[in-house]
Amino acid sequence: MDSFWKEVRVRTVEAEALRAIDPGLHTFTNINTPTEWEKARALLSQG
C-alpha cells in the first residue's frame, strides 16, 4: 500500500495551518464505518 510514496509529492500540513480554513478539522474525516458515515452526514447537514 505504501510503495507509491516515492512516486508522489507529499507535503505535511500542520493542524494549526489547516485550522485557518477548517476550524473543526473536518477535512480529513473518516467515513469507513456506518457510524462515521452518519457523523459525516450530520456535519454536512449543519452547513
C-alpha positions in Angstrom: 0.0 0.0 0.0 2.8 2.5 0.7 5.1 1.6 -2.1 3.9 4.6 -4.2 5.2 7.3 -1.8 8.4 7.6 -3.7 6.4 8.4 -6.9 4.3 11.3 -5.4 5.0 14.7 -3.9 3.9 14.8 -0.3 3.5 18.0 1.8 2.9 17.9 5.5 0.4 20.5 6.7 0.3 21.3 10.4 -3.0 21.3 12.1 -2.8 25.0 13.1 -2.3 26.0 9.4 -5.3 23.9 8.5 -7.5 25.5 11.2 -7.3 28.8 9.3 -9.7 27.2 6.7 -11.1 24.3 8.7 -11.5 25.3 12.3 -13.1 22.0 13.3 -10.5 19.9 11.3 -13.2 18.1 9.5 -11.3 18.0 6.2 -9.9 14.5 6.8 -12.9 13.0 8.5 -13.0 9.2 8.0 -16.2 7.5 6.8 -15.1 3.9 6.9 -17.9 2.7 9.1 -21.7 3.3 9.1 -21.3 5.3 12.4 -18.6 7.5 10.8 -20.8 7.9 7.7 -23.7 9.1 9.9 -21.5 11.6 11.7 -20.2 12.9 8.4 -23.8 13.3 7.1 -24.7 15.2 10.3 -21.8 17.6 9.7 -22.9 18.2 6.2 -26.4 19.0 7.2 -25.1 21.7 9.5 -23.8 23.6 6.5 
